[in-house]
């Protein structure tokens, strides 16, 4: 790694970047694949009170060596010291080379701390997908902007993981050690199965979809009372709205979207959950559009451009700005797989009147007169 822009990084960490500084930093981030992860490591250190290492005079190779020396990765893995972002204890970012975003896939486990309070945290950055193999050989695929963590005593008495984002789980069956996925609102108890969960902390809607096997929803507190365990069967989705004030309208919108799309195999059926006014179960779900992201596919069925833009932002690590509300209300149906952001937008332009301009990661979309 050469020509580390210490001054720019210092200003970035302190929130002092000008527009020109931001452009220069973006150029450096794109110049080498390890640069974004290097910045993440420095940012983690800064947030945890460590001294910023830059001297603003010349680059120091020793700084880079000190950072990667914190990695404890066996030599026989696919990569030994590509980059690590340390959150609480040992932290890895094993990136799988996929259709959007490049990276590396770590085949072997790392060495975990024996301290029961330590956690391994794995981060899938925006614009990336990440595949993880847990100590019990369960496999997890992380979507863009997703964090998963688990304690160092994982797979000793039980198997607990914590998720912020979207993930697809293929859990190894072990009746003696329950597998629990903790989200910000409820827990998912797994019985050796495959399922998808979308649980971004900033989103009002949290949902999980079962592909095969059996899972149950636990840990919901309804008006001060603990709700009963809710069992999900294959091709069923559980949707939970955090905000009770907009839950009713949210569920109506979900039903309207389901009725006009191909997400369900048959007419959508909503299971009765009278004790949980903020939740719904959708039966006979077609799981392919929901889990297609794992294979690099982006499905959209009768979705507004505004909703599709949210998926674009996660997939391509961009920010989309609508300069005309008429464009945001346009609706599309289709699927993208290998297209980059320009190709995706150009494809949409073939059927609808809009134009766009790009400024680094910012995309401005306006109505074409």
PyMOL commands that set and color helices and strands:
alter all, ss='L'
color gray80, all
select helices_A, chain A and resi 6-13+19-31+35-47+61-68+244-259+288-295+305-316+325-328+341-349
alter helices_A, ss='H'
color red, helices_A
select strands_A, chain A and resi 91-92+119-124+130-133+139-142+146-151+159-170+179-182+187-190+194-199+205-212+215-218+221-222+225-226+230-232+236-241+264-271+279-285+298-304+319-322+331-336+354-359+362-367
alter strands_A, ss='S'
color yellow, strands_A
deselect
rebuild
show_as cartoon
